[in-house]
């Protein structure tokens, strides 16, 4: 199930993102142990688990809740996370390259250096928390909402963004080199700082104040010298 994000239509000019509506069934407490490559986790509740350094490549999480879990250097390459809520997770160097996240809510995460390059995110809400050095190079994001979170130096290089919204979030030092955008709404960002790739904003909508803030970067990109 999904619903269109309120206020994301931009007066009919920008299509709003469809948000996930995750309705979890009654969950079974996870029995413990280590993650397994290609493991299948269905309808389980993980609470305060420490997965640091473990290998869960190719694992599938469906209809799960992961709360206050640690993912330092956890290998989850090509994992599938479906109809799942992750709350208060933390970790540095989590490898989710080429993973699939569909109908996912990520709430109050504290992550650093998360690898999501080549991944597919569809109907995902990232709400609250802080993510440093998020690697989304060549990823495909459709119906994704960044809401009230802090993104420090996120790398969207070569990614494809469609119906993506930034709402009440702080974006510092974003890299948009080679990005393709369609119906991307940046107007709601509390703070927007783009260091590279500002020329790739075709397909996005920004506010007048954001345009003024980005003017020096745009001028530098176009080779315009501004003098008093």
C-alpha positions as CSV (number, residue, x, y, z in Angstrom):
1,X,0.0,0.0,0.0
2,X,1.1,3.5,-0.7
3,X,-0.2,7.0,-0.5
4,X,0.9,10.2,-2.2
5,X,2.9,12.6,0.1
6,X,0.8,15.6,1.1
7,X,1.9,18.9,-0.5
8,X,4.2,17.3,-3.0
9,X,2.3,18.1,-6.1
10,X,3.7,21.6,-6.4
11,X,0.5,23.0,-7.9
12,X,0.4,20.2,-10.5
13,X,3.9,20.9,-11.7
14,X,5.6,18.2,-9.6
15,X,4.2,14.7,-9.0
16,X,4.4,13.9,-5.3
17,X,6.1,10.8,-4.0
18,X,4.0,7.8,-3.0
19,X,4.8,7.0,0.7
20,X,4.8,3.4,2.0
21,X,2.0,2.4,4.3
22,X,3.7,-0.5,6.2
23,X,1.2,-2.6,8.2
24,X,3.2,-5.2,10.1
25,X,1.6,-8.5,11.1
26,X,2.1,-9.9,14.6
27,X,5.8,-10.5,14.8
28,X,7.8,-13.3,16.2
29,X,10.8,-12.3,18.3
30,X,14.1,-13.1,16.6
31,X,15.7,-16.1,18.1
32,X,19.2,-14.6,18.0
33,X,22.4,-15.8,16.4
34,X,24.2,-14.4,13.4
35,X,22.9,-13.2,10.1
36,X,23.3,-15.8,7.3
37,X,24.1,-15.1,3.6
38,X,20.9,-15.5,1.6
39,X,19.0,-15.8,4.9
40,X,15.2,-15.5,4.9
41,X,13.7,-13.4,7.7
42,X,9.9,-13.1,7.5
43,X,7.7,-11.5,10.1
44,X,10.4,-11.2,12.8
45,X,11.1,-8.5,15.4
46,X,14.8,-7.7,15.9
47,X,15.5,-5.6,19.0
48,X,18.9,-4.3,20.2
49,X,20.7,-6.9,18.1
50,X,24.4,-6.4,17.3
51,X,25.2,-7.4,13.7
52,X,28.6,-5.8,13.6
53,X,30.9,-7.4,11.1
54,X,28.4,-10.1,10.1
55,X,27.7,-11.3,6.6
56,X,24.1,-11.2,5.5
57,X,24.7,-10.8,1.8
58,X,21.6,-11.6,-0.3
59,X,19.4,-11.9,2.8
60,X,15.6,-11.0,2.6
61,X,13.8,-9.1,5.3
62,X,10.0,-9.1,4.8
63,X,7.4,-7.7,7.2
64,X,10.0,-7.2,9.8
65,X,10.8,-4.6,12.5
66,X,14.4,-3.8,13.4
67,X,14.7,-1.6,16.5
68,X,17.9,-0.1,18.0
69,X,20.1,-2.6,16.1
70,X,23.8,-2.1,15.3
71,X,25.2,-2.6,11.7
72,X,28.8,-1.6,11.9
73,X,30.6,-3.0,8.9
74,X,27.7,-5.4,8.3
75,X,27.7,-7.0,4.8
76,X,24.2,-6.8,3.3
77,X,25.1,-6.6,-0.4
78,X,22.1,-7.4,-2.6
79,X,19.9,-7.8,0.4
80,X,16.1,-7.2,-0.1
81,X,14.3,-5.2,2.6
82,X,10.5,-5.3,2.0
83,X,7.6,-4.0,3.9
84,X,9.8,-3.3,6.9
85,X,10.3,-0.7,9.6
86,X,13.8,0.2,10.8
87,X,13.9,2.4,13.9
88,X,17.0,3.8,15.7
89,X,19.5,1.7,13.8
90,X,23.1,2.7,13.9
91,X,26.3,1.7,12.1
92,X,29.4,2.8,10.2
93,X,30.4,1.2,6.9
94,X,27.2,-0.8,6.4
95,X,27.3,-2.4,2.9
96,X,24.0,-2.4,1.2
97,X,25.3,-2.1,-2.3
98,X,22.9,-3.3,-5.0
99,X,20.3,-3.9,-2.3
100,X,16.5,-3.5,-2.9
101,X,14.4,-1.4,-0.4
102,X,10.7,-1.4,-1.1
103,X,8.0,-0.1,1.2
104,X,10.4,0.7,3.9
105,X,10.4,3.3,6.8
106,X,13.8,4.2,8.2
107,X,13.3,6.3,11.3
108,X,15.9,8.1,13.5
109,X,18.9,6.3,12.0
110,X,22.5,7.2,12.9
111,X,24.6,6.0,10.1
112,X,28.0,6.8,8.5
113,X,29.5,5.7,5.2
114,X,26.6,3.6,4.3
115,X,27.1,1.9,0.9
116,X,23.9,1.9,-1.2
117,X,25.5,2.3,-4.6
118,X,23.7,0.5,-7.4
119,X,20.7,0.0,-5.1
120,X,17.0,0.3,-5.8
121,X,14.8,2.3,-3.4
122,X,11.1,2.4,-4.0
123,X,8.4,3.8,-1.7
124,X,10.9,4.6,1.1
125,X,10.7,7.2,3.8
126,X,13.9,8.3,5.7
127,X,12.6,10.2,8.7
128,X,14.8,11.9,11.3
129,X,18.3,10.9,12.3
130,X,21.6,11.7,10.7
131,X,23.4,9.9,7.8
132,X,27.0,10.9,7.0
133,X,28.6,10.2,3.6
134,X,25.7,8.2,2.2
135,X,26.8,6.6,-1.1
136,X,23.9,6.4,-3.6
137,X,26.0,6.4,-6.7
138,X,24.1,4.9,-9.7
139,X,21.2,4.0,-7.5
140,X,17.6,4.3,-8.6
141,X,15.2,6.2,-6.3
142,X,11.5,6.3,-7.0
143,X,9.0,7.6,-4.5
144,X,11.5,8.4,-1.8
145,X,11.0,11.0,0.9
146,X,13.8,12.4,3.0
147,X,12.0,14.0,6.0
148,X,13.5,15.9,8.9
149,X,16.8,14.1,8.6
150,X,20.4,15.4,8.2
151,X,22.4,14.3,5.2
152,X,26.1,15.1,5.3
153,X,27.9,14.9,2.0
154,X,25.5,12.5,0.3
155,X,26.8,11.2,-3.0
156,X,24.1,10.8,-5.7
157,X,26.5,10.6,-8.6
158,X,25.0,9.0,-11.6
159,X,21.8,8.1,-9.7
160,X,18.2,8.3,-11.2
161,X,15.7,10.2,-9.0
162,X,12.0,10.1,-9.8
163,X,9.3,11.5,-7.4
164,X,11.8,12.2,-4.6
165,X,11.1,14.8,-1.9
166,X,13.3,16.6,0.6
167,X,11.0,17.8,3.4
168,X,12.4,19.6,6.5
169,X,15.8,18.0,6.1
170,X,19.3,19.5,6.1
171,X,21.4,18.6,3.1
172,X,25.1,19.5,3.4
173,X,27.6,19.2,0.6
174,X,25.5,17.1,-1.8
175,X,27.1,15.6,-5.0
176,X,24.7,15.5,-7.9
177,X,27.2,14.8,-10.7
178,X,25.6,12.9,-13.5
179,X,22.2,12.7,-11.8
180,X,19.0,12.3,-13.8
181,X,16.0,13.9,-12.1
182,X,12.2,13.8,-12.7
183,X,9.7,15.3,-10.3
184,X,12.3,16.0,-7.6
185,X,11.0,18.5,-5.0
186,X,13.8,20.3,-3.1
187,X,11.7,23.2,-1.9
188,X,10.9,21.8,1.5
189,X,14.6,21.3,2.5
190,X,15.4,23.3,5.6
191,X,18.9,23.8,4.2
192,X,20.3,22.8,0.8
193,X,24.0,22.9,0.0
194,X,25.2,21.4,-3.3
195,X,28.9,21.3,-3.9
196,X,29.0,19.6,-7.3
197,X,26.4,18.8,-10.0
198,X,24.2,21.9,-9.6
199,X,23.9,21.9,-13.4
200,X,22.0,18.5,-13.1
201,X,19.0,20.1,-11.4
202,X,16.9,19.9,-14.6
203,X,13.8,17.9,-13.6
204,X,13.9,19.4,-10.0
205,X,12.0,22.3,-8.4
206,X,13.6,24.6,-5.9
207,X,12.4,27.7,-4.1
208,X,13.4,31.3,-4.9
209,X,15.5,31.5,-1.7
210,X,17.3,28.3,-2.6
211,X,18.0,29.7,-6.1
212,X,19.6,32.7,-4.5
213,X,21.7,30.5,-2.1
214,X,22.8,28.4,-5.1
215,X,23.6,31.4,-7.3
216,X,27.4,31.5,-6.5
217,X,27.7,27.8,-7.4
218,X,25.7,28.2,-10.6
219,X,27.7,31.2,-11.6
220,X,31.0,29.3,-11.0
221,X,29.6,26.4,-13.0
222,X,28.7,28.6,-15.9
223,X,32.0,30.5,-15.8
224,X,30.3,33.8,-14.9
225,X,32.4,36.3,-13.0
226,X,30.3,38.4,-10.6
227,X,31.8,41.7,-9.5
228,X,30.4,44.7,-7.7
